[in-house]
Amino acid sequence: MLEGKAMVEDTDMPVKMQLQAMSAASKALDRFDVLDCRSIAAHIKKEFDTIHGPGWQCVVGASFGCYFTHSKGSFIYFKLGALRFLVFKGAA
């Protein structure tokens, strides 16, 4: 269990939601192989869709680039173990 060892690099989420994102990531890493980034991301996205309503996106990997628009108060980018996690709710 890697919970509590995440390092937030950037966020505008409320603290409670940040903790939920890191907890979901930790649970996903316990459940899936660290190389199965797609399943890890799907697990986190589904958990956030269930808790906070639909429209969440999640990107997981050791290295990636991105550019996106998000709803205010719904973005976190953090590192846990060797992976980086980007969770956000999309906006038009």
A tleap script that builds the chain and sets N, CA, C and O, in Angstrom:
source leaprc.protein.ff14SB
mol = sequence {
  NMET LEU GLU GLY LYS ALA MET VAL GLU ASP
  THR ASP MET PRO VAL LYS MET GLN LEU GLN
  ALA MET SER ALA ALA SER LYS ALA LEU ASP
  ARG PHE ASP VAL LEU ASP CYS ARG SER ILE
  ALA ALA HIE ILE LYS LYS GLU PHE ASP THR
  ILE HIE GLY PRO GLY TRP GLN CYS VAL VAL
  GLY ALA SER PHE GLY CYS TYR PHE THR HIE
  SER LYS GLY SER PHE ILE TYR PHE LYS LEU
  GLY ALA LEU ARG PHE LEU VAL PHE LYS GLY
  ALA CALA
}
set mol.1.N position { 0.852 -1.186 0.000 }
set mol.1.CA position { 0.000 0.000 0.000 }
set mol.1.C position { 0.888 1.236 0.000 }
set mol.1.O position { 1.735 1.401 0.878 }
set mol.2.N position { 0.693 2.102 -0.985 }
set mol.2.CA position { 1.513 3.300 -1.120 }
set mol.2.C position { 0.809 4.547 -0.603 }
set mol.2.O position { 1.326 5.656 -0.741 }
set mol.3.N position { -0.362 4.372 -0.012 }
set mol.3.CA position { -1.148 5.507 0.464 }
set mol.3.C position { -0.325 6.368 1.419 }
set mol.3.O position { 0.362 5.846 2.297 }
set mol.4.N position { -0.397 7.677 1.247 }
set mol.4.CA position { 0.349 8.594 2.098 }
set mol.4.C position { 1.724 8.929 1.551 }
set mol.4.O position { 2.419 9.781 2.104 }
set mol.5.N position { 2.129 8.267 0.468 }
set mol.5.CA position { 3.446 8.504 -0.101 }
set mol.5.C position { 3.383 9.254 -1.420 }
set mol.5.O position { 4.391 9.374 -2.116 }
set mol.6.N position { 2.219 9.754 -1.764 }
set mol.6.CA position { 2.055 10.513 -3.004 }
set mol.6.C position { 2.616 11.915 -2.826 }
set mol.6.O position { 2.593 12.481 -1.733 }
set mol.7.N position { 3.118 12.458 -3.925 }
set mol.7.CA position { 3.630 13.820 -3.911 }
set mol.7.C position { 2.828 14.644 -4.923 }
set mol.7.O position { 2.931 14.426 -6.130 }
set mol.8.N position { 2.040 15.577 -4.429 }
set mol.8.CA position { 1.229 16.432 -5.293 }
set mol.8.C position { 2.142 17.451 -5.953 }
set mol.8.O position { 2.908 18.143 -5.282 }
set mol.9.N position { 2.052 17.536 -7.273 }
set mol.9.CA position { 2.867 18.490 -8.013 }
set mol.9.C position { 2.080 19.742 -8.375 }
set mol.9.O position { 2.642 20.835 -8.443 }
set mol.10.N position { 0.770 19.582 -8.609 }
set mol.10.CA position { -0.079 20.737 -8.906 }
set mol.10.C position { -1.532 20.323 -8.695 }
set mol.10.O position { -1.909 19.188 -8.985 }
set mol.11.N position { -2.338 21.243 -8.192 }
set mol.11.CA position { -3.742 20.941 -7.964 }
set mol.11.C position { -4.532 22.216 -7.718 }
set mol.11.O position { -3.981 23.240 -7.315 }
set mol.12.N position { -5.827 22.135 -7.968 }
set mol.12.CA position { -6.752 23.178 -7.508 }
set mol.12.C position { -7.957 22.519 -6.831 }
set mol.12.O position { -8.975 23.167 -6.589 }
set mol.13.N position { -7.829 21.219 -6.529 }
set mol.13.CA position { -8.891 20.465 -5.854 }
set mol.13.C position { -8.936 20.783 -4.372 }
set mol.13.O position { -7.918 21.138 -3.778 }
set mol.14.N position { -10.118 20.657 -3.770 }
set mol.14.CA position { -10.193 20.715 -2.309 }
set mol.14.C position { -9.403 19.537 -1.715 }
set mol.14.O position { -9.263 18.498 -2.359 }
set mol.15.N position { -8.898 19.697 -0.510 }
set mol.15.CA position { -8.047 18.694 0.125 }
set mol.15.C position { -8.747 17.335 0.207 }
set mol.15.O position { -8.123 16.308 -0.061 }
set mol.16.N position { -10.014 17.312 0.567 }
set mol.16.CA position { -10.737 16.044 0.683 }
set mol.16.C position { -10.725 15.284 -0.648 }
set mol.16.O position { -10.530 14.069 -0.666 }
set mol.17.N position { -10.931 15.989 -1.746 }
set mol.17.CA position { -10.940 15.364 -3.069 }
set mol.17.C position { -9.531 14.903 -3.462 }
set mol.17.O position { -9.372 13.863 -4.100 }
set mol.18.N position { -8.511 15.680 -3.078 }
set mol.18.CA position { -7.131 15.267 -3.333 }
set mol.18.C position { -6.839 13.929 -2.662 }
set mol.18.O position { -6.242 13.036 -3.262 }
set mol.19.N position { -7.269 13.807 -1.408 }
set mol.19.CA position { -7.053 12.568 -0.661 }
set mol.19.C position { -7.793 11.396 -1.311 }
set mol.19.O position { -7.292 10.272 -1.324 }
set mol.20.N position { -8.989 11.664 -1.852 }
set mol.20.CA position { -9.735 10.617 -2.554 }
set mol.20.C position { -8.992 10.168 -3.815 }
set mol.20.O position { -8.949 8.976 -4.120 }
set mol.21.N position { -8.409 11.117 -4.543 }
set mol.21.CA position { -7.666 10.787 -5.763 }
set mol.21.C position { -6.449 9.928 -5.438 }
set mol.21.O position { -6.184 8.936 -6.116 }
set mol.22.N position { -5.715 10.309 -4.404 }
set mol.22.CA position { -4.525 9.551 -4.041 }
set mol.22.C position { -4.884 8.178 -3.476 }
set mol.22.O position { -4.168 7.203 -3.704 }
set mol.23.N position { -5.976 8.104 -2.752 }
set mol.23.CA position { -6.452 6.821 -2.220 }
set mol.23.C position { -6.887 5.896 -3.363 }
set mol.23.O position { -6.564 4.708 -3.360 }
set mol.24.N position { -7.611 6.440 -4.327 }
set mol.24.CA position { -8.048 5.650 -5.485 }
set mol.24.C position { -6.842 5.132 -6.265 }
set mol.24.O position { -6.844 3.991 -6.728 }
set mol.25.N position { -5.816 5.966 -6.412 }
set mol.25.CA position { -4.600 5.547 -7.109 }
set mol.25.C position { -3.898 4.427 -6.349 }
set mol.25.O position { -3.442 3.455 -6.950 }
set mol.26.N position { -3.812 4.564 -5.045 }
set mol.26.CA position { -3.172 3.545 -4.223 }
set mol.26.C position { -3.919 2.216 -4.318 }
set mol.26.O position { -3.299 1.160 -4.445 }
set mol.27.N position { -5.243 2.269 -4.256 }
set mol.27.CA position { -6.055 1.052 -4.382 }
set mol.27.C position { -5.860 0.412 -5.756 }
set mol.27.O position { -5.756 -0.810 -5.866 }
set mol.28.N position { -5.812 1.235 -6.800 }
set mol.28.CA position { -5.622 0.719 -8.156 }
set mol.28.C position { -4.259 0.045 -8.296 }
set mol.28.O position { -4.143 -0.983 -8.963 }
set mol.29.N position { -3.231 0.614 -7.673 }
set mol.29.CA position { -1.895 0.011 -7.735 }
set mol.29.C position { -1.844 -1.305 -6.973 }
set mol.29.O position { -1.080 -2.201 -7.331 }
set mol.30.N position { -2.651 -1.429 -5.927 }
set mol.30.CA position { -2.739 -2.699 -5.204 }
set mol.30.C position { -3.453 -3.758 -6.041 }
set mol.30.O position { -3.177 -4.952 -5.920 }
set mol.31.N position { -4.366 -3.308 -6.882 }
set mol.31.CA position { -5.229 -4.218 -7.638 }
set mol.31.C position { -4.647 -4.632 -8.991 }
set mol.31.O position { -4.843 -5.764 -9.431 }
set mol.32.N position { -3.934 -3.715 -9.649 }
set mol.32.CA position { -3.438 -3.962 -11.006 }
set mol.32.C position { -1.915 -3.911 -11.054 }
set mol.32.O position { -1.272 -3.305 -10.197 }
set mol.33.N position { -1.353 -4.553 -12.064 }
set mol.33.CA position { 0.086 -4.500 -12.309 }
set mol.33.C position { 0.482 -3.061 -12.629 }
set mol.33.O position { -0.256 -2.352 -13.314 }
set mol.34.N position { 1.625 -2.634 -12.145 }
set mol.34.CA position { 2.076 -1.251 -12.345 }
set mol.34.C position { 2.229 -0.903 -13.830 }
set mol.34.O position { 2.183 0.274 -14.189 }
set mol.35.N position { 2.408 -1.899 -14.692 }
set mol.35.CA position { 2.535 -1.656 -16.128 }
set mol.35.C position { 1.175 -1.523 -16.822 }
set mol.35.O position { 1.111 -1.122 -17.984 }
set mol.36.N position { 0.097 -1.855 -16.123 }
set mol.36.CA position { -1.252 -1.790 -16.696 }
set mol.36.C position { -1.878 -0.420 -16.413 }
set mol.36.O position { -2.874 -0.308 -15.697 }
set mol.37.N position { -1.270 0.612 -16.990 }
set mol.37.CA position { -1.708 1.994 -16.736 }
set mol.37.C position { -3.146 2.242 -17.170 }
set mol.37.O position { -3.853 3.043 -16.558 }
set mol.38.N position { -3.576 1.563 -18.212 }
set mol.38.CA position { -4.945 1.760 -18.703 }
set mol.38.C position { -5.972 1.305 -17.655 }
set mol.38.O position { -6.950 2.008 -17.402 }
set mol.39.N position { -5.754 0.141 -17.053 }
set mol.39.CA position { -6.675 -0.352 -16.023 }
set mol.39.C position { -6.627 0.512 -14.768 }
set mol.39.O position { -7.651 0.743 -14.125 }
set mol.40.N position { -5.448 0.983 -14.429 }
set mol.40.CA position { -5.287 1.862 -13.265 }
set mol.40.C position { -6.086 3.148 -13.482 }
set mol.40.O position { -6.835 3.581 -12.606 }
set mol.41.N position { -5.915 3.752 -14.667 }
set mol.41.CA position { -6.636 4.985 -14.993 }
set mol.41.C position { -8.146 4.756 -15.020 }
set mol.41.O position { -8.904 5.595 -14.533 }
set mol.42.N position { -8.589 3.634 -15.581 }
set mol.42.CA position { -10.021 3.332 -15.649 }
set mol.42.C position { -10.604 3.184 -14.249 }
set mol.42.O position { -11.712 3.650 -13.984 }
set mol.43.N position { -9.864 2.540 -13.357 }
set mol.43.CA position { -10.325 2.361 -11.973 }
set mol.43.C position { -10.543 3.718 -11.293 }
set mol.43.O position { -11.574 3.940 -10.659 }
set mol.44.N position { -9.577 4.609 -11.428 }
set mol.44.CA position { -9.662 5.935 -10.797 }
set mol.44.C position { -10.806 6.742 -11.410 }
set mol.44.O position { -11.583 7.365 -10.686 }
set mol.45.N position { -10.910 6.732 -12.737 }
set mol.45.CA position { -11.984 7.469 -13.417 }
set mol.45.C position { -13.357 6.989 -12.963 }
set mol.45.O position { -14.230 7.801 -12.657 }
set mol.46.N position { -13.552 5.668 -12.916 }
set mol.46.CA position { -14.845 5.116 -12.510 }
set mol.46.C position { -15.178 5.486 -11.070 }
set mol.46.O position { -16.329 5.790 -10.756 }
set mol.47.N position { -14.177 5.463 -10.195 }
set mol.47.CA position { -14.422 5.832 -8.799 }
set mol.47.C position { -14.851 7.297 -8.689 }
set mol.47.O position { -15.779 7.621 -7.948 }
set mol.48.N position { -14.170 8.186 -9.434 }
set mol.48.CA position { -14.534 9.604 -9.391 }
set mol.48.C position { -15.890 9.867 -10.053 }
set mol.48.O position { -16.653 10.710 -9.582 }
set mol.49.N position { -16.193 9.152 -11.138 }
set mol.49.CA position { -17.515 9.292 -11.756 }
set mol.49.C position { -18.611 8.891 -10.770 }
set mol.49.O position { -19.659 9.533 -10.711 }
set mol.50.N position { -18.370 7.834 -9.999 }
set mol.50.CA position { -19.350 7.360 -9.030 }
set mol.50.C position { -19.536 8.350 -7.883 }
set mol.50.O position { -20.664 8.651 -7.493 }
set mol.51.N position { -18.430 8.853 -7.347 }
set mol.51.CA position { -18.485 9.740 -6.180 }
set mol.51.C position { -18.906 11.160 -6.552 }
set mol.51.O position { -19.714 11.769 -5.852 }
set mol.52.N position { -18.361 11.693 -7.656 }
set mol.52.CA position { -18.519 13.116 -7.980 }
set mol.52.C position { -19.308 13.391 -9.264 }
set mol.52.O position { -19.347 14.533 -9.724 }
set mol.53.N position { -19.930 12.377 -9.843 }
set mol.53.CA position { -20.698 12.568 -11.067 }
set mol.53.C position { -19.840 12.347 -12.304 }
set mol.53.O position { -18.612 12.346 -12.217 }
set mol.54.N position { -20.483 12.159 -13.466 }
set mol.54.CA position { -19.754 11.828 -14.696 }
set mol.54.C position { -18.915 12.983 -15.238 }
set mol.54.O position { -19.097 14.145 -14.872 }
set mol.55.N position { -17.997 12.619 -16.120 }
set mol.55.CA position { -17.191 13.616 -16.822 }
set mol.55.C position { -15.726 13.651 -16.407 }
set mol.55.O position { -14.974 14.500 -16.885 }
set mol.56.N position { -15.306 12.742 -15.522 }
set mol.56.CA position { -13.915 12.728 -15.059 }
set mol.56.C position { -13.013 12.044 -16.067 }
set mol.56.O position { -13.428 11.137 -16.788 }
set mol.57.N position { -11.776 12.499 -16.102 }
set mol.57.CA position { -10.748 11.938 -16.977 }
set mol.57.C position { -9.538 11.593 -16.120 }
set mol.57.O position { -9.288 12.233 -15.099 }
set mol.58.N position { -8.789 10.576 -16.544 }
set mol.58.CA position { -7.603 10.177 -15.800 }
set mol.58.C position { -6.533 9.710 -16.777 }
set mol.58.O position { -6.812 8.942 -17.698 }
set mol.59.N position { -5.315 10.178 -16.570 }
set mol.59.CA position { -4.161 9.767 -17.353 }
set mol.59.C position { -3.126 9.254 -16.370 }
set mol.59.O position { -2.847 9.899 -15.359 }
set mol.60.N position { -2.550 8.084 -16.669 }
set mol.60.CA position { -1.554 7.478 -15.790 }
set mol.60.C position { -0.387 7.001 -16.634 }
set mol.60.O position { -0.583 6.395 -17.688 }
set mol.61.N position { 0.823 7.273 -16.176 }
set mol.61.CA position { 2.001 6.780 -16.878 }
set mol.61.C position { 3.276 7.315 -16.274 }
set mol.61.O position { 3.254 8.185 -15.404 }
set mol.62.N position { 4.383 6.788 -16.741 }
set mol.62.CA position { 5.682 7.235 -16.264 }
set mol.62.C position { 6.095 8.527 -16.972 }
set mol.62.O position { 6.851 9.330 -16.425 }
set mol.63.N position { 5.595 8.717 -18.186 }
set mol.63.CA position { 5.947 9.899 -18.959 }
set mol.63.C position { 4.835 10.180 -19.969 }
set mol.63.O position { 4.485 9.313 -20.770 }
set mol.64.N position { 4.290 11.373 -19.928 }
set mol.64.CA position { 3.276 11.760 -20.903 }
set mol.64.C position { 3.193 13.277 -20.964 }
set mol.64.O position { 3.585 13.972 -20.027 }
set mol.65.N position { 2.688 13.769 -22.058 }
set mol.65.CA position { 2.425 15.192 -22.210 }
set mol.65.C position { 0.933 15.376 -22.439 }
set mol.65.O position { 0.265 14.479 -22.954 }
set mol.66.N position { 0.417 16.521 -22.063 }
set mol.66.CA position { -1.004 16.757 -22.271 }
set mol.66.C position { -1.289 18.253 -22.253 }
set mol.66.O position { -0.481 19.064 -21.800 }
set mol.67.N position { -2.445 18.577 -22.754 }
set mol.67.CA position { -2.939 19.946 -22.744 }
set mol.67.C position { -4.452 19.832 -22.693 }
set mol.67.O position { -5.039 19.188 -23.563 }
set mol.68.N position { -5.103 20.430 -21.709 }
set mol.68.CA position { -6.533 20.226 -21.523 }
set mol.68.C position { -7.159 21.417 -20.820 }
set mol.68.O position { -6.467 22.271 -20.265 }
set mol.69.N position { -8.479 21.456 -20.854 }
set mol.69.CA position { -9.271 22.437 -20.124 }
set mol.69.C position { -10.067 21.679 -19.079 }
set mol.69.O position { -10.682 20.656 -19.376 }
set mol.70.N position { -10.052 22.189 -17.848 }
set mol.70.CA position { -10.752 21.483 -16.775 }
set mol.70.C position { -11.694 22.424 -16.034 }
set mol.70.O position { -11.550 23.646 -16.074 }
set mol.71.N position { -12.662 21.813 -15.357 }
set mol.71.CA position { -13.570 22.580 -14.513 }
set mol.71.C position { -12.812 23.055 -13.283 }
set mol.71.O position { -11.984 22.325 -12.739 }
set mol.72.N position { -13.091 24.267 -12.850 }
set mol.72.CA position { -12.423 24.835 -11.681 }
set mol.72.C position { -12.623 23.936 -10.451 }
set mol.72.O position { -13.733 23.488 -10.165 }
set mol.73.N position { -11.529 23.688 -9.739 }
set mol.73.CA position { -11.590 22.885 -8.520 }
set mol.73.C position { -11.603 21.389 -8.759 }
set mol.73.O position { -11.982 20.621 -7.875 }
set mol.74.N position { -11.188 20.964 -9.959 }
set mol.74.CA position { -11.289 19.536 -10.279 }
set mol.74.C position { -10.009 18.943 -10.869 }
set mol.74.O position { -10.075 17.947 -11.588 }
set mol.75.N position { -8.872 19.521 -10.586 }
set mol.75.CA position { -7.629 19.087 -11.218 }
set mol.75.C position { -6.585 18.704 -10.169 }
set mol.75.O position { -6.389 19.415 -9.183 }
set mol.76.N position { -5.915 17.562 -10.398 }
set mol.76.CA position { -4.769 17.184 -9.579 }
set mol.76.C position { -3.761 16.433 -10.447 }
set mol.76.O position { -4.126 15.621 -11.296 }
set mol.77.N position { -2.501 16.725 -10.212 }
set mol.77.CA position { -1.390 16.039 -10.866 }
set mol.77.C position { -0.427 15.632 -9.752 }
set mol.77.O position { 0.115 16.483 -9.047 }
set mol.78.N position { -0.221 14.326 -9.602 }
set mol.78.CA position { 0.635 13.854 -8.520 }
set mol.78.C position { 1.441 12.641 -8.939 }
set mol.78.O position { 1.145 11.984 -9.937 }
set mol.79.N position { 2.467 12.362 -8.150 }
set mol.79.CA position { 3.355 11.227 -8.371 }
set mol.79.C position { 3.153 10.238 -7.233 }
set mol.79.O position { 3.064 10.622 -6.067 }
set mol.80.N position { 3.082 8.969 -7.587 }
set mol.80.CA position { 2.964 7.906 -6.597 }
set mol.80.C position { 3.798 6.738 -7.102 }
set mol.80.O position { 3.494 6.162 -8.147 }
set mol.81.N position { 4.830 6.391 -6.378 }
set mol.81.CA position { 5.755 5.379 -6.870 }
set mol.81.C position { 6.438 5.891 -8.122 }
set mol.81.O position { 6.895 7.033 -8.164 }
set mol.82.N position { 6.507 5.053 -9.138 }
set mol.82.CA position { 7.166 5.429 -10.395 }
set mol.82.C position { 6.216 6.091 -11.384 }
set mol.82.O position { 6.639 6.515 -12.460 }
set mol.83.N position { 4.937 6.184 -11.032 }
set mol.83.CA position { 3.936 6.701 -11.966 }
set mol.83.C position { 3.469 8.101 -11.613 }
set mol.83.O position { 3.549 8.543 -10.467 }
set mol.84.N position { 2.981 8.777 -12.632 }
set mol.84.CA position { 2.361 10.093 -12.467 }
set mol.84.C position { 0.883 9.961 -12.811 }
set mol.84.O position { 0.498 9.185 -13.685 }
set mol.85.N position { 0.068 10.733 -12.107 }
set mol.85.CA position { -1.380 10.653 -12.237 }
set mol.85.C position { -1.946 12.034 -12.504 }
set mol.85.O position { -1.613 12.996 -11.811 }
set mol.86.N position { -2.791 12.129 -13.496 }
set mol.86.CA position { -3.506 13.356 -13.819 }
set mol.86.C position { -4.993 13.017 -13.769 }
set mol.86.O position { -5.471 12.171 -14.524 }
set mol.87.N position { -5.714 13.681 -12.877 }
set mol.87.CA position { -7.153 13.466 -12.735 }
set mol.87.C position { -7.819 14.829 -12.856 }
set mol.87.O position { -7.403 15.785 -12.203 }
set mol.88.N position { -8.852 14.920 -13.691 }
set mol.88.CA position { -9.547 16.194 -13.856 }
set mol.88.C position { -10.931 15.964 -14.428 }
set mol.88.O position { -11.204 14.934 -15.045 }
set mol.89.N position { -11.788 16.925 -14.217 }
set mol.89.CA position { -13.122 16.908 -14.823 }
set mol.89.C position { -13.079 17.849 -16.018 }
set mol.89.O position { -12.724 19.020 -15.881 }
set mol.90.N position { -13.433 17.349 -17.165 }
set mol.90.CA position { -13.365 18.130 -18.386 }
set mol.90.C position { -14.323 19.317 -18.397 }
set mol.90.O position { -15.338 19.315 -17.701 }
set mol.91.N position { -13.990 20.323 -19.192 }
set mol.91.CA position { -14.826 21.500 -19.362 }
set mol.91.C position { -14.796 21.902 -20.826 }
set mol.91.O position { -13.820 21.649 -21.532 }
set mol.92.N position { -15.876 22.529 -21.275 }
set mol.92.CA position { -15.964 22.970 -22.677 }
set mol.92.C position { -15.256 24.293 -22.849 }
set mol.92.O position { -15.216 24.833 -23.954 }
savepdb mol mol.pdb
quit
